């Protein structure tokens, strides 16, 4: 039985996106662990400041969620460089 998606073709952008979907070996340089640590420490410090300075509520919760996204995407960028 043919899979339904075999009838469609991928654009070059889609092919590039799929190629980068975890298929690359991590490019570990000497400073990569330190950069992860600095990003994680900095976002943790900012999260602590937000928790201390902002009233509890939806806005604080959203701010912390977005900060987690920042950390995730920044670390992802480091792991996929090269």
N, C-alpha and C positions, 0 to 999 in steps of 0.2 A: 504494500500500500504506500503510495507516494505521500509524503508530508505536504501539507497545504502550502507551506512557505517556500517550497522549491520552485513554485511557479513565478515567483517575484525576483527581481534583481535588486542588488544593493548598490547604492550610490557609492562613490569613492569616499565620501565623508563617513558613511555608515561602515564601510569596510575598515577605515582607519579606527573608528570608535570601537569596533569589535576586536580589532587586532590588539588594542591597548587594554582590553577588558581582562586584566589579570594575567595575560600571557607573557608579560615581560618579567624577566628575573630582576629582583631589586638591584638597583645600582647603589651599593653601599660604599660611601666614601668615608674618609677619616672623621669628618665632622658631622655626618648624618645623625648619629645618636645624640650628639650635643644639641643639634638643631631641634630634634624632637623634644628633648628635655626643656629647652628654653621656651618653645611654643607651649608645651604643656604647663610649665610653671607660670608663664605669663597669663595664660587664660585662666588658670586656677586662681591667681592673685586677683584678676579682674572679677571673676565670679564671687570671690570672697568680699570684695569691695561692694559689688552690687547687692549681695545679701545683707551686708551691714547698713548700706545707705538707703536702699529702696524699700518701700512698704511691701509686705507680702501681698501677692495678688496675681492676676493674670499677666500684667505687664512684666513683672519680675520673672515669672515662669517662662514667658516667651523670650525674654532677654537671655536667660540662662540656656534655653534650648538653642537659640541662634548662636550663642557663644560656643556651645558644644559643636555646632555645625562648623564654625570657623576653625576650631581645633582639628576637627576631622578632615576638612578640605585642605588645610595647610599641611597636615601630616601626610595626606594622600599625595599632594603635590611633590613633597620631598621624596616619597617612596617611588613615584613614577617619573622622576626626572631622568634625563639622560637619553 
